[in-house]
Amino acid sequence: MSPEIGSTGADSRRITIKFDELIALKNAAEKVIVSPPQLNQPDIRTSGRTIRVSLEDTLLPATTYTVDFSDAIEDYNEGNPLGQFTYYFSTGSHIDTMQVAGRVLDASNLEPVKGILVGLHADTCDTAFMRKPFDRVARTDTQGRFCVKGVRQGTYRIYALQDRDGDFRFSSTSEMLAFRKETFQTSSFADTRQDTVWADSTHIDTIRTVGFTHYLPDDLTLLAFTQRPDARHLLKTQRDVPEWFTVYFTAPSAQRPVCHGLDADLSTAFLEVASAGNDTITYWLRDTTLMQADTLRIGYTYEATDDSLGTRYLRTDTLELTPRETMARRRAAQEEARARFEKEREKRHKRGDYSHETMPVTPLQPAGGLPAKLSPVENIALRFREPLTRTDTAALHLQLCLNDSTFSPAPFELHSHDNDPFAVTVYGEWRPGQKYRLSVDSAAFTGISGKVSAAIETAFSIGRSDEYGAIFLVMPEATEHTVVQLLKSEKNVVRQLPATNKRADFYYLAPGTYYVRAFEDRNGNGQWDPGIFSEGLQAETVSYCPVTFELRANWDIEQNWLFSALPPECQKPETLRKTKAEQQKQTTRSRNEQRARERGGR
């Protein structure tokens, strides 16, 4: 090596490493990291048996430099990795040897974060993360592990950053980040470990105890998240049909936008259907005269962000909204349909058929089928394709089937939803194992367009109690903010309950495999939220129950769950992990062991 590894007083920015066989450098851009971080990308090249590294930045005085190759170096012929190799030298009189290690996990699902930058700051002010490049850096491997090497003894704060712009500082809310508010001090002590001495490529000679320097801290866990966008701008508008238009924003706001009429009073012209943060709002037109216009022009006042000051202010734009399907095009299509109907009616008249004399009217359409079987804790949701303006409760009839031909009225309640004007829910006093019939008269529901629903009739049954199981969770560390989710997979949430009296009880579950996750819903919105660095706010804490629940029919499972019993990286059940246990590359020794076993050797 030139300069020699561990050299002091070095002044050359050119590093040459020669090997005794042909080598390859795999994924150098991802795996090789130089510390202190280089603002100008180092030039790293291989040629035959040689690696050449050229540092483009000026060398800093009295500084330890490390080039961490991780496992990027492999022999050319067989692909055996050199291992966790780090080259180092110092421009001063001594080498800084401290190390800091740990892992980075995704705060939302506790999955390892691969390839994210991890950096140290000796400046422990909160703003250093945004003002200065990192002092020392490393990059995580496939399991989210990192080791920052060549660290000077001292006190530090640690961060992780998905550094999109390559400036080694937090500069964009779109960059994934992690931080710890606590500072730490580096230290080390003499330790021992077990080492294996091989007699040959397949046989162990001895296992001996060897000494090594143990560096601390070596178990830091960083929980990474991407902040929700804070800069609020009008992203786009969309109007597919004359009946509605949607406005999209880049960030949420507690303040609902206001529509102003340029040519008419619009105070009652729209039914607004908004997302929880008012970042997506759909406006359904109540006034049919507004639908007739080819272009709808409105004044639109909303909360926006001043890019120069970073503050919110009220802005008013003029929106001109033209539907993709205009009323003129729709009327033309209706006339074509009417002409076809008239021709068909004339043909029927010639055959003496005078049925179907009026053109059928398109009813208010439901947005999906109804279930044939419910569990005792489920209810029937009637959902339509447009908001409902009228519901006739008397037009709904729920009946209990006494036998094949006899039905008896059954009590029920019909509930509408303030935040979902498209649906109503039928709540019944269900009897397990019984059959029911729900009849809905025509015109029971009226939509905002004036369409009325057709008659609906559906038969369904309630499952027997012995067809289901239950899972009862006892959580001593649960708080009033704990929300528990029952999962079939990472993204398939079967049910969600707030913890009550440090418990969560899930009744009437179909047999199958289940997992459990919990998060601290500190703002009470019923969903997981990331952190906010400027406020020193970490992401809402997520915990996974390490148990995989195999539930059978007519079976109850009660599980005690202590959130802190396992560290975050060990909580998630293996079958739920996206990143499986690390598969080590097969080395020459392991191939020789396999050949020996095939020959019947030891």
N, C-alpha and C positions, 0 to 999 in steps of 0.2 A: 504494500500500500504506500502511496506517496501523496501527501505526507503520511508518515506512519500513524496508525491508529493510536489515539491517546497523546498525540504530540502537543506540546505547549509552545507558545510564542510563534505559532504558525501565521504566515502572512499571504499564503497562496489561496486563490479562489478556485484553483484547478485541483481536482481529486482524481487519482487513478487507482483502481483496484484490479489486480490481476489474479486469475485462478489457474489451477493446474489442469483444467479441462474446459471444454466448450460450455458456455453458460447461456441462459436466456433470461430476460427480464420481463415478467408478466404483469400487465396492468400497472405500469409504473406511475401513470398519472393518478391512479386511485390509491395505490398502496405506499408509494415512497413519499415521505414527508420530511422537509428540512426545518430545523428549529435552531435559532429564532426564525419566525416566518419570513419568507422572502416575497417582497412585493412584486419583484420581477421573477417570473417563473424560471427556476434553474433548468439548465440544459443537461439532460441525462441520456447517455447513449451507450450502447453495447456494440462490441466488435470482437467476435471470436471468443477469446478468454478474458476480455477486458471490459470493465465498466468505467466510463469517464463522466464525471460530474463537474459542471461549470456553474459556479454561483455568480449571478449577474449583479446582485446587490453589493455595495461596499461592506467590507468586513467591519464589525463593531469591535472596539478595543475591549480587552479583558473579558471576553465572552466565550462560553463553551458552545460549540456548534455540533449538532447531531444530524446525521442523515439516516433516518430509520427506514430500512428496506422492507421491514416486516417479513413476509414469506414470498416476496416478489422474485427473488433469485432462485433459479432452478438449474440443474444440470441439463444440458441440451438434449442428451440422448434418452434419458429415462424420466426426466421431469421431476426428480427428487428435489424438494426444496432445501435451501440452506438452513432455514429456520428463522427465528426472530433475530435478524442480524441488524445491528446499528453501528455505523461508523461515527467516530467522534474525534474532535480535536479542539484546542483552545487557542485563542489569540492572546491570552494572558499567561500568567505564570503557573496556573493550576487548572485542573479539570473539575467542574461542578458535577457531582455524581448522584445527587438526589433524584428520586423518581416518584411520580404520583400516578396511581392506577385506579381503575374502577370500570364502570360501564354506563352506557346511555340507553335508556328505554323510552319508548313512546308513551307519554303520560296517559293517552286515551285507552291503550290496550296492553301496555306492559310488554310490547314486542321490542326486541333489540333494534336499535337504529344503526344501520350499516353506513360507514363512510362519512359520518358527520365529524366536523372539526371540533376538537376539544382544546381549550386554551386556558393559560394561567395569566393572571395579572398580579404583579406585586403592588400595584396601585389598587387599594381596596375600596376606593370610592365607587358608589353605584354607577356613576357616569363614565367610568373608565372603559366599560364594555362598548360604549358608543363613540368615545373620543379617540381611543388609542388602539393600535394593533396589539395582538396578544404578545406577551413576552416569550412564552414557550408554547408549542402546539404538538398535537398528535392527532391521529385519525382512528376511528373505531373500525374493528374488523366485523366479520359477518355476524358475530354474536354480541355486537355492541360493546366489546371490551376495548379499553385504551390504556396506554402507558406513556406518560409524558416523561422523557428522559433528559438528562443534562441540566437538572434544575438546581439552582443555587439555594443553599439553606436560607429559609426565611418564612414569612407569612404571606399567604396568597388567597385569592378568590378564584374559583373555577367556573367556567362557562362551556357550553356546547353551542355550535353555530353551523347552520347549513349555509355556508358563505357563498352566496350566489355571485357577488360582484368581485370576490377575491381581494377585499381590502382588510380582512382579518378583524373586522369590527362589525357590530350590529348596526345596520343602516337601513333595513327595510322590514316592514311588518310581515312581508311574505316569506321571510327566512325563518325556518324552524330554529328554535333556541331552547336552551335550558340554563338554569342558573341556581346557585346555592347562595343564600343570604349570609351564611356563616363563613367566616374565614378559617383557615387551618394552617398549621405549621408543619413543615417537612421534618422528618427525623429518620433514624435508622438504628438497627441493632443487629448483633451477631446472632445468627440462627443456624439450624441444621435441617437437612432433608435427606431422604433416602435416594440413593443412586444405584443404578443397575450396571454391573460390569459383565460384558458378554464374552464367553470363551471363544465363540465364533459367531457366524451370522445367524445361527439358530439356537444356540445353547447359552443359558445364563451361567456365569461363573460365580459371582458373589453379588450380594446387595450390601452396599456399605453406606455409612453415614458421612455426609460431607458438610462442611460449613459454608455458609454464604451470608451475604449482607441483605437483611430484610428491610426494605424501604417502606415508610409510612407517610401518608395514608395510602392503602392499597385496596380499599373497598368503597370508594365514593360512588354513589348512585345519583345520576342526573336524569330527571324526568323531562323529556323534551316535548314541546308543543309549538304549534303555529298560531300566533295571535289572530283573532278575528279582525278583519279590516276595520280601521278606524276612520279613514278618510271617506266621507260620504259624498258621492256624486250620482247624478242620474245616469244609469248605465245604458238603458235602452227602453223603448216602448214597443208593444206588440199588439196588433189588432187583426186577428184572423177573420172575424165575422163581425157584422154590424152590431151584434148584441152586447159585446164587451170589448174592453182593452185592458192590457196589463202594463204596469210601470215597474221597472227593476232598478234597484239602487245597489251601490257597491258596499254599503254598510248599514247596520240597523239604526233606528232612531226612535226615541220615545214619543216624538211628535208626529202626528198623522198629517200628511200633506192636505192642502185645501184646493179645491177646484173652483175657479172663477169663470163665470159666463162672459164671453166677449160680446155675444149677440143675444143672449137670453139668460134668465135666472136659472142657475144650475144647483141651487141649494138642496133640492130634493130629487135631482135628476138621476142619481146613481145609488146603487147598492154596493157598498165597499166590502170586499173580502180580502183581509190583510193577513200576512204572516205575523208571527209573534213579535218580531222586531221592526215591522213596517218596512222591510227591505224589498218585499214583493207584494204589490197591491193590485188586485183585479177589480175593475169598475164595471158593473153590469148596468146597462142603460134601462131606466124605468120608462122613459118617455119615448114612445115609438116614433114621434116626429124627428127626434135626433138621429134615429137609425136611418131615416130616408136620405139624409145628406151624404153626399159622396165623401166629404171631408168634415170631420168634427174638430173645431178649433176651440181650445179652452186655455185660460190662464191657469198656471199650475205653480203654487207656492209650496216650497219644501225646504227642509233643513239640509244645508250643504256645508262642505268644509272649505275654508279659505286655504289654498295650498301654501301661500307664503307665510301666513300667521299660524296655521294649524288649528284655528278656532272655527266653531260652527256659527253660521248665520242663515237668515232666511233669504231664499232666492226665488224669483218668479220667472218662469219661462212660458213661452207660448207653444203649446203642443198642437200639431196638426196631424190628425190620426185618420188614415184612410184604410178601410178594411181590404184584405186580400180578395174576399168575396163580397162584392158590392151588392146593394139592393137591386140595382138594375140587372146585374147578372143573375141574381136569385129569381127575380120576376120572370126573366126570360126562360130560365129552367122550369119554373112553375107553369108557364104557358105551354111549353113543350110537353110537359107531363099531362096537362089538361087536354091538349089536342090528342095525345095518344089515348087518353081515357075516353074521349068522345068517339073516336074511331072504334074502340073496343065495344062501347055501348051500342053503336049502330049495328055492329055485327051481331050482338046478342039479341037486339030487337028483331032482326031478320030471322033469327032462330026461334023467336017467340019468348025469349028470356028477358023479363023486365025486372029482374033482381039487380041489386047494386046500381041504383039509379043516381046516387050521389057519389061524388068523388070522395074517397076516404080521407079523413083528416089525420095527420100525424100526431099521435098522443105524446104527452110528456113521458119520456123514456127513462126507466130505471137504469142505473149504471152498473148492473151486475146481477147475477143470479142469487137466489136465496138458498141457504143451506138445507139439506135434507135431515141433518141430525145436529143437535146442540148438546153441549155438556150442561149440567144444572147451573153453572155460573155464567153462561153466555146468554146473549139476548139478540133479537133480530134487528138489524139495521137496514132501513129502507133508504137507499141513496139514489139521487137523481142527477141528471146531467146539467141542471141549472138550478139556481137558488129558488127555494119555495117561498111564495108570498101568502099562501093560504093552505090550511090543513083542516079537514073536517073529521074530527075525532070520531063522530058518530058513524062515519062510513067504514070504520074498521071493526072487524068482528073476530074475536079469538074464541075457539071452541076446543073443548077437551073431548077426545074420542073415547066414549064409554064402551062401544063395541064396533063392529064393522060398519054399522049403519046408523048408530045413535051418537049424537053429539050434544054436549052440554056447554052453555056459555061459561067461559073462564075469565077471571079478572085479569086486567092488565092496565098499564099506564103507558101513555105515549109522550115521549119527551123530545123536544127540539133542542138544538144546540146553538148557543149564541155565537160561537166561533166557527160554526160549520152550518151555514144555511142550506146546504145541499141535502141534509139527511135528517131523519127522525129515527128514534129507537123505540121498539116495542119491548117493554119490561113485563114479564109474566111471573106468576108464582108457580114455577115449573115443578112438576112431579116426576122424579126420576123413573125411567122406564115407560112413560106414557106417550101417547101420540096426540098431536094437536093439528088444528087446521086454522090458518089465518086467511080471512076473506077481506078484500079491500074493494069497495064499490067504485065504479067509474066516477071520475071527477072528484075523488077524495082529496087530491092534491092539485094545486095550481102553481105553475112556474112563473118566473118573472116575465117571460115572453107572452103569457096568457094561455099557453098550452095547458090542458088538463090531462090527468093520468087516466089510463085505461083500467079496467077491472083486473084485479090480481087475486089469484087463489093459490095457496101453497100448503102442502101437508108436510109435517116434519115430526120428528120424535126426539125425546129427551133420553140421553143415555142412562143406563142403570148405574147405580152407585158402585157396584162391584166391577164395573168396566174401567174404573179410574183408580189412580193412586194419589198420594199427597206427599209433599215435601215440606217439612217444618224446620226452619233455621233459627237457632239461638245464637245471638251475636252480642256478647258482653261489651264490645267496644263500639257498638252502634250508637249514633246520636239522633237527635230530632231531625237532622238534615240528611240522614242516610237513606238512599234509595236503592232497592234491591231489584236486580233484573234476572229473570229466568231465561236461559238461552238454549236454543237448539244448535246454534253455531255462533260464530263471532258476531255476525250481523243480523241474525234471526232472533229477535227478542220476543219470546212467547208471552210473557207477562211482566209487569213492572209494579212494584208496591213500595210505599214508604215503610220504613221500619217502625213498628209500633211496640212500645215496651221491650225494645231490644230483640224483637222477633219479626220474622216474615213467614207467613203461612200460605202456601200455595195448594189449594184444594182442587179436586177434580181434574187431574192431569192425565192425559192419555199415556199409556205405557210407552216407554222409549228412553233415550239417553238425553240427559239434561246437564247443563252447567249453570253456575251462578256467579254473577258479578255484582259489585256494589260500588257506588260513588257518593261522595259527599256533595249534595246539592245545596251549596251555600246560599245561592240566590233564589232557590225555591221555584225554578222554572221547569223542573221535571226533566231536564236534559243535562248532559255533561258539558262543561264549559272550559275552554283553555284559560291560561293565565294572562296577565298583563304586566310586562316587565317594568314599565314606567311607574306602576303602582306597587311594585314588589310583590305582586300577587301570583302565586303558583297556580297551576292548573288544578281543578277539582280532583281530589285524591280518588284513585281507582284501586279496588282490591278484587282479586279472583279467589274463589273458593277452590282449593287444590283437588277437591273430591269430584270425580265423575259419577253422577247419579244414574244408576241403571234402575229405572222404575218399572215395576210390574203392576198388573191389574190387581185391585183390591189389596194394595200394599202401601204402608206409610213409612216414610224415612224421616227420622229426626237427626239433625246434624248440628253439633256445636262448632262454631266458626269464629276463631280468633284472628282478626285481620293481621295482627302483627306477628303471628306465629312463624311466618316465613318471610324472607326478604322479597321484594317485588319481583325480582327475576326468577324466583322459584315457585311463585304462586300458581301460575297458569297451567292447567292440565296439558299434558303433552299433545293429546289429540286436538286441542284447540289452538295450538301454536302455529303461526305461519312459518316462523323460522325454527326448523327442527334442530335436534341435537347435532352438533358439528360432526361432519363426516371427515375424518382425517384422511389425507392423501396416502395411498398405499406406498410404503417405502420399500427399498431393496430388501431390508430385513424381513418385513412382513410378507413379501412375496416368497422369500426363501423359507420362511416358516410354513407357508401354505404348501410349498412343494414338498417339504419334509413330511408334513402330515399326510400328503397324498401317497408318499412312499412308505408310510408306516413308521416314520421316525418319531423321535420325541418332540 
